Amino acid sequence: MKQSITKTKLVTNQRNSLILDFLFYTGIRVGELVNIRHCDYQNNSLKIFGKGNKIRYIPIPDFLEKYFNGSSDYLFKTWKGKTMSEQAV
């Protein structure tokens, strides 16, 4: 049986693939991932707010840089446009 791919499903699959890339190539925690905003990216590094309100800077591979557009919005959202929870990831 052939399965049709809807636009929503395609966008969700792309987002999920990007989530896995971020987790693998940066080594950040899921709780840190869901709080990434576009404006946290500066000078080829990502500002991460970790445990105990500690701030650290993570270098970002070149192929992930294109996903930051400079807005203050969250990078990862649900298909309804809301911020993702750790459980959703």
C-alpha positions as CSV (number, residue, x, y, z in Angstrom):
1,M,0.0,0.0,0.0
2,K,1.4,3.4,-1.0
3,Q,1.4,6.0,1.6
4,S,0.8,9.6,0.6
5,I,3.1,12.3,2.0
6,T,1.3,15.5,3.0
7,K,2.9,18.9,3.4
8,T,2.5,18.8,7.2
9,K,4.1,15.4,7.4
10,L,7.0,16.5,5.2
11,V,7.6,19.6,7.3
12,T,7.4,17.5,10.5
13,N,9.9,15.0,9.2
14,Q,12.3,17.8,8.2
15,R,12.0,19.4,11.7
16,N,12.6,16.0,13.4
17,S,15.7,15.4,11.2
18,L,17.0,18.8,12.2
19,I,16.4,18.1,15.9
20,L,18.4,14.9,15.6
21,D,21.2,16.8,13.8
22,F,21.3,19.5,16.5
23,L,21.4,16.9,19.3
24,F,24.1,14.8,17.6
25,Y,26.4,17.6,16.3
26,T,26.2,19.9,19.3
27,G,25.8,17.5,22.2
28,I,23.2,19.7,23.9
29,R,20.4,18.3,26.2
30,V,16.8,18.1,25.0
31,G,15.8,20.7,27.6
32,E,18.3,23.1,26.2
33,L,17.3,22.3,22.6
34,V,13.6,23.3,23.1
35,N,14.7,26.7,24.4
36,I,16.9,27.7,21.5
37,R,15.8,31.0,19.9
38,H,17.0,32.3,16.5
39,C,18.6,35.3,18.3
40,D,20.8,32.9,20.4
41,Y,23.0,32.4,17.3
42,Q,25.9,34.8,16.9
43,N,29.4,34.6,15.4
44,N,29.2,31.0,14.4
45,S,28.2,29.8,17.9
46,L,25.0,29.2,19.8
47,K,24.3,30.6,23.3
48,I,22.9,27.8,25.4
49,F,21.2,28.3,28.8
50,G,22.1,25.1,30.7
51,K,21.6,23.6,34.1
52,G,21.9,26.1,37.0
53,N,21.3,29.0,34.7
54,K,24.8,28.6,33.3
55,I,25.5,30.0,29.9
56,R,27.8,28.3,27.5
57,Y,28.6,28.8,23.8
58,I,28.5,25.9,21.4
59,P,30.2,26.1,18.0
60,I,27.7,25.3,15.2
61,P,28.6,23.3,12.1
62,D,28.3,25.2,8.8
63,F,25.4,23.2,7.5
64,L,23.3,24.1,10.6
65,E,23.9,27.8,10.3
66,K,21.3,28.3,7.6
67,Y,18.4,27.6,10.0
68,F,18.9,30.8,12.0
69,N,17.1,33.9,10.6
70,G,17.7,36.5,13.4
71,S,14.2,36.6,14.8
72,S,13.5,36.3,18.6
73,D,11.2,33.3,17.9
74,Y,12.0,29.7,19.0
75,L,13.8,27.5,16.5
76,F,11.8,24.4,17.1
77,K,8.0,24.5,17.2
78,T,5.1,22.2,17.0
79,W,3.1,22.1,13.7
80,K,0.5,24.3,15.4
81,G,3.2,27.0,16.0
82,K,3.7,26.5,19.7
83,T,7.0,25.9,21.5
84,M,8.0,22.3,21.8
85,S,8.2,20.5,25.1
86,E,10.9,18.0,26.1
87,Q,8.3,15.2,25.9
88,A,7.4,16.2,22.4
89,V,11.0,15.8,21.3
